[in-house]
Amino acid sequence: MAAYTADQLYGNGVQGENITTFKTFTFTNPSSSAYFTIETEQDRTGSFSGKQRTTSGSWVPSSSSMGPVQADFFSSVVVQPGVSSVTLTPASSITGSNYRMKGTGAFSMVTS
């Protein structure tokens, strides 16, 4: 389990964590709606060509109001005020150095 602050997730975000079976991202948001995104690291030209599909698989939010958006190289959810979560069950194991976790807004996050 790791914890991240809003400042850590803002902008370029933080390097991901290894995911073998599943990973749950739990958000505590004291403010208005925000966004959480997992994005595959791009190459130096901004391309995903030849990169691991880090968000292929199941991306299940704790609430349908989180409006998940999912593609092979990125996934996002709306982080509602209060406590919410999303669970990623990858199609295959994901190496943390292949993606970044990013956020907007004032929420903190714990992974498990």
RASUL-V333715 format. One record per helix or strand of 3 or more residues. SS is the DSSP state (2 for helix, 1 for strand). FROM is the first residue (numbers start at 0). TO is the last residue. Records with the same first field share a line. If there is no record, write none. Layout:
SS: FROM-TO  FROM-TO
This chain:
1: 1-3  22-28  33-39  56-60  73-78  81-89  98-103  107-110
2: 5-8  63-65  95-97
